[in-house]
Amino acid sequence: MAPTPARAGHHSFGVARTAAFFDLDKTIIAKSSALAFSRPFYQGGLINRRAVLKSAYAQFLFLVGGADHDQMEKMREYLSALTRGWNVQQVREIVAETLHGLIDPIIYDEAASLIEQHHAAGRDVVIVSSSGSEVVEPIGALLGADRVIATRLKIEDGRYTGEIDYYAYAENKAAAIRELAEAEGYVLADCYAYSDSITDLPLLEAVGHPSAVNPDRALRKEAVAREWPVLVFDKPVELRRRIPEFGAPSRSVVVTVAVCTAVLTAGVLWYAARRRRPVVALPAAAAKSGKR
């Protein structure tokens, strides 16, 4: 499957390229992205109150115990059936309008820092998520990801059919990053991957530097046995509050503002000095001749 570009990648022709692959839910963000938009969808008339409550309950179970294969399959069937008949453009507009309010506050600070570090090292950042592309792609753009691999729902006449064209899950994730690596020239042995779920074991096995993030019990067991790093992310933070990476002015902007402020201040002082200058009486002859 062809991954979606979220932004321009880092290309170094003639040099072996690498990437960092991130699962999304409970790895980058503290909730399930597929369920996070249930309330806006309700407000937009796409789902009823019962579906909102069911989504909230599923979110609770996901946060408490993760999701094994059977639970993921049930969630996939439920969500794909739920979307049958939805207007695609309406869904995209709702996601765009509510993205910052819903997702920005639940991004793990540790994950954002890792993304920055990988970019600084010249690696592409790729989000690989089982959630739908309509949700994952805007989140990827928000995070500055270079590529996005996500589930694609089947669309006909501008509406979802309730079927799935591509399911980014389990072995499919590993196959997708191998395909991307071949296309982009990534050396997978030098690449990194991060996930919280045992269902992403094939993804983690496909790279040379895997890490378990907030792992479920099964993945923690595997990580310990294989001596993989086990990371704990527990500090959700708004990107705009991350200084200086997000929201702080660049050094060039600071210098420009300082120079402009200095010039403006000097001008004000000069004008004030002119206003305070004492009036000098003209000689009588000049006054009579009308000279000024």
Phi, psi and omega per residue, in radians:
M1 nan 2.600 -3.107
A2 -1.552 2.095 3.120
P3 -1.217 2.740 3.137
T4 -1.605 2.232 3.066
P5 -1.286 2.226 3.105
A6 -1.608 -0.480 3.072
R7 -2.872 3.062 -3.131
A8 -1.120 2.363 -3.096
G9 -1.466 3.069 3.116
H10 -1.721 1.896 -3.051
H11 -1.922 2.201 3.078
S12 -2.241 1.569 -3.070
F13 -1.139 2.429 -3.130
G14 1.493 -0.098 3.140
V15 -2.072 2.376 3.118
A16 -1.014 2.274 -3.068
R17 -1.799 2.664 3.126
T18 -2.347 2.927 -3.123
A19 -2.570 2.818 3.015
A20 -2.079 2.140 -3.090
F21 -1.794 2.182 -3.088
F22 -2.061 2.202 2.826
D23 -1.146 2.831 -3.055
L24 -1.754 -1.076 -3.010
D25 -1.250 2.208 -3.129
K26 1.139 0.160 3.029
T27 -2.027 -0.854 3.046
I28 -1.790 -0.712 3.118
I29 -2.037 2.767 -2.987
A30 -1.502 0.040 -3.125
K31 -2.381 3.126 3.018
S32 -1.416 2.091 -3.134
S33 -1.148 -0.540 -3.131
A34 -1.148 -0.508 -3.091
L35 -1.781 -0.194 -3.033
A36 -1.140 -0.438 -3.044
F37 -1.709 0.271 -3.080
S38 -1.067 -0.727 -3.115
R39 -1.174 -0.819 3.063
P40 -1.054 -0.617 3.100
F41 -1.150 -0.622 3.072
Y42 -1.149 -0.787 3.138
Q43 -1.134 -0.473 3.100
G44 -1.507 0.025 3.087
G45 1.433 0.223 -3.113
L46 -1.461 -0.555 3.137
I47 -2.319 2.840 -3.136
N48 -1.685 3.083 -3.096
R49 -1.087 -0.636 3.139
R50 -1.078 -0.697 3.123
A51 -1.176 -0.623 3.088
V52 -1.087 -0.804 3.138
L53 -1.126 -0.695 3.133
K54 -1.150 -0.681 3.104
S55 -1.151 -0.685 3.116
A56 -1.114 -0.708 3.116
Y57 -1.147 -0.734 3.114
A58 -1.111 -0.657 3.097
Q59 -1.090 -0.733 3.118
F60 -1.076 -0.831 3.134
L61 -1.083 -0.678 -3.136
F62 -1.115 -0.753 -3.105
L63 -1.219 -0.658 -3.078
V64 -1.302 -0.820 -3.007
G65 -2.167 0.108 -3.060
G66 1.283 -2.886 -3.130
A67 -2.468 2.100 3.090
D68 -1.455 -3.040 -3.062
H69 -1.058 -0.822 -3.103
D70 -1.098 -0.720 3.126
Q71 -1.159 -0.683 3.102
M72 -1.119 -0.682 3.127
E73 -1.155 -0.713 3.104
K74 -1.129 -0.713 3.119
M75 -1.133 -0.710 3.128
R76 -1.070 -0.825 -3.128
E77 -1.104 -0.721 -3.117
Y78 -1.140 -0.842 -3.078
L79 -1.208 -0.678 3.138
S80 -1.171 -0.678 3.091
A81 -1.186 -0.632 -3.108
L82 -1.111 -0.583 -3.057
T83 -1.456 -0.093 -3.088
R84 -0.994 2.151 3.118
G85 1.576 -0.139 3.137
W86 -1.139 2.502 3.064
N87 -1.356 2.137 -3.044
V88 -1.079 -0.764 -3.109
Q89 -1.122 -0.664 3.119
Q90 -1.115 -0.723 3.124
V91 -1.074 -0.793 -3.125
R92 -1.109 -0.663 3.130
E93 -1.181 -0.713 3.120
I94 -1.103 -0.768 3.135
V95 -1.089 -0.778 -3.121
A96 -1.102 -0.689 -3.086
E97 -1.277 -0.494 -3.036
T98 -1.943 -0.010 -3.040
L99 -0.965 -0.936 -3.056
H100 -1.123 -0.720 -3.114
G101 -1.176 -0.564 -3.083
L102 -1.607 -0.741 -2.979
I103 -1.665 -0.718 -3.097
D104 -0.888 -0.785 -3.092
P105 -1.276 -0.203 -3.056
I106 -1.960 0.276 3.068
I107 -1.406 2.253 3.137
Y108 -1.178 2.277 3.090
D109 -1.023 -0.704 -3.116
E110 -1.123 -0.674 3.132
A111 -1.186 -0.743 3.108
A112 -1.061 -0.686 3.114
S113 -1.134 -0.718 3.117
L114 -1.097 -0.742 3.115
I115 -1.036 -0.770 3.107
E116 -1.067 -0.754 -3.110
Q117 -1.123 -0.717 3.135
H118 -1.180 -0.713 3.077
H119 -1.098 -0.724 3.132
A120 -1.091 -0.519 3.121
A121 -1.469 0.007 3.108
G122 1.538 0.198 3.138
R123 -1.610 2.544 2.973
D124 -1.273 2.641 3.062
V125 -1.995 2.189 -3.081
V126 -2.159 2.170 3.049
I127 -1.612 2.267 -3.108
V128 -2.161 1.881 -2.983
S129 -2.372 2.549 3.076
S130 -1.354 -0.217 3.114
S131 -1.242 2.886 -3.081
G132 -1.209 2.623 -3.097
S133 -1.092 -0.519 3.141
E134 -1.093 -0.456 3.103
V135 -1.655 -0.756 -3.015
V136 -1.246 -0.686 -3.101
E137 -1.071 -0.821 3.081
P138 -1.105 -0.622 3.094
I139 -1.149 -0.709 3.097
G140 -1.055 -0.736 3.110
A141 -1.126 -0.683 3.120
L142 -1.063 -0.661 -3.083
L143 -1.520 -0.139 -3.112
G144 1.379 0.435 3.108
A145 -1.195 2.633 -3.136
D146 -1.520 -0.523 -3.135
R147 -2.516 2.744 3.074
V148 -2.352 2.298 2.993
I149 -2.053 2.115 -3.041
A150 -2.589 2.892 3.083
T151 -1.163 2.432 3.106
R152 -2.023 2.189 3.110
L153 -1.549 2.533 -3.133
K154 -1.273 2.381 -3.077
I155 -2.182 2.361 3.031
E156 -2.420 2.245 3.125
D157 0.959 0.667 3.066
G158 1.342 0.202 3.135
R159 -2.331 2.655 3.102
Y160 -1.309 2.441 -3.124
T161 -1.553 -0.231 -3.045
G162 1.598 0.050 3.100
E163 -1.919 2.881 -3.092
I164 -2.005 2.230 3.078
D165 -1.388 -0.725 -3.130
Y166 -2.561 2.297 -3.118
Y167 -1.951 1.909 -3.134
A168 -1.434 1.472 -3.012
Y169 -2.617 2.453 3.017
A170 0.929 -2.172 -3.085
E171 -1.078 -0.497 3.113
N172 -1.062 -0.599 3.099
K173 -1.124 -0.780 -3.134
A174 -1.108 -0.748 3.112
A175 -1.090 -0.670 -3.117
A176 -1.165 -0.707 -3.122
I177 -1.306 -0.484 3.041
R178 -1.163 -0.731 3.103
E179 -1.115 -0.737 3.118
L180 -1.148 -0.700 -3.136
A181 -1.081 -0.696 3.122
E182 -1.153 -0.707 -3.117
A183 -1.236 -0.657 -3.032
E184 -1.708 -0.165 -3.136
G185 1.421 0.387 3.087
Y186 -1.232 2.454 2.995
V187 -1.673 1.787 -3.005
L188 -1.076 -0.511 3.123
A189 -1.116 -0.384 3.136
D190 -1.820 0.077 -3.091
C191 -1.606 2.904 -3.104
Y192 -2.077 2.679 3.061
A193 -2.567 2.557 -3.090
Y194 -2.387 2.306 3.080
S195 -2.782 2.830 -3.132
D196 -1.844 -0.204 -2.915
S197 -2.031 2.508 3.072
I198 -1.096 -0.420 3.109
T199 -1.171 -0.284 3.100
D200 -1.699 0.273 3.116
L201 -0.983 -0.750 3.093
P202 -1.028 -0.652 3.094
L203 -1.098 -0.816 -3.118
L204 -1.158 -0.640 3.141
E205 -1.212 -0.346 -3.040
A206 -1.378 -0.227 -3.091
V207 -2.030 2.923 -3.125
G208 -1.461 -0.313 -3.080
H209 -2.295 1.351 3.119
P210 -1.530 2.627 3.052
S211 -2.440 2.459 3.056
A212 -1.651 2.217 -3.116
V213 -2.009 2.145 -3.097
N214 0.794 0.896 -2.932
P215 -1.231 2.592 2.969
D216 -1.236 3.028 -3.002
R217 -1.035 -0.750 -3.089
A218 -1.176 -0.729 -3.138
L219 -1.228 -0.646 3.090
R220 -1.033 -0.738 3.124
K221 -1.062 -0.783 3.121
E222 -1.127 -0.753 -3.107
A223 -1.096 -0.754 3.116
V224 -1.111 -0.765 -3.123
A225 -1.117 -0.605 -3.099
R226 -1.656 -0.023 -3.135
E227 1.084 0.681 3.023
W228 -1.472 2.625 3.052
P229 -1.084 2.440 3.044
V230 -2.008 2.002 -3.054
L231 -1.869 2.520 3.096
V232 -2.014 2.026 3.067
F233 -1.878 2.134 -3.085
D234 -2.562 0.377 -3.098
K235 -2.189 1.369 3.059
P236 -1.106 2.400 -3.119
V237 -2.618 2.542 3.089
E238 -1.249 2.373 -3.127
L239 -1.014 -0.659 -3.092
R240 -1.148 -0.291 3.138
R241 -1.644 -0.035 3.126
R242 -1.457 1.952 -3.097
I243 -2.037 2.322 0.159
P244 -1.685 0.030 -2.976
E245 -1.114 -0.729 -3.102
F246 -2.131 2.073 2.992
G247 1.726 -0.404 -3.136
A248 -1.441 2.527 3.140
P249 -1.205 2.614 3.124
S250 -1.236 2.935 -3.124
R251 -1.098 -0.678 -3.141
S252 -1.116 -0.660 3.115
V253 -1.150 -0.731 3.137
V254 -1.072 -0.779 -3.133
V255 -1.104 -0.772 -3.137
T256 -1.054 -0.801 3.135
V257 -1.084 -0.716 -3.127
A258 -1.104 -0.767 3.137
V259 -1.109 -0.819 3.136
C260 -1.054 -0.697 3.130
T261 -1.124 -0.727 -3.142
A262 -1.109 -0.768 3.141
V263 -1.105 -0.779 -3.136
L264 -1.087 -0.749 3.137
T265 -1.074 -0.762 3.130
A266 -1.081 -0.708 3.125
G267 -1.101 -0.733 3.136
V268 -1.116 -0.751 -3.130
L269 -1.135 -0.709 3.127
W270 -1.094 -0.772 -3.136
Y271 -1.128 -0.711 3.135
A272 -1.127 -0.665 3.126
A273 -1.136 -0.681 3.110
R274 -1.098 -0.695 -3.111
R275 -1.167 -0.537 -3.082
R276 -1.534 -0.105 -3.070
R277 -1.107 2.316 -3.119
P278 -1.175 2.613 3.124
V279 -1.387 2.243 3.140
V280 -1.728 2.208 -3.122
A281 -1.212 2.352 3.114
L282 -1.324 2.617 3.046
P283 -1.028 2.623 -3.074
A284 -1.006 -0.689 -3.117
A285 -1.128 -0.696 -3.136
A286 -1.187 -0.633 3.140
A287 -1.132 -0.727 -3.108
K288 -1.196 -0.597 -3.124
S289 -1.378 -0.107 3.112
G290 1.490 0.167 3.109
K291 -1.256 2.520 3.129
R292 -2.092 nan nan
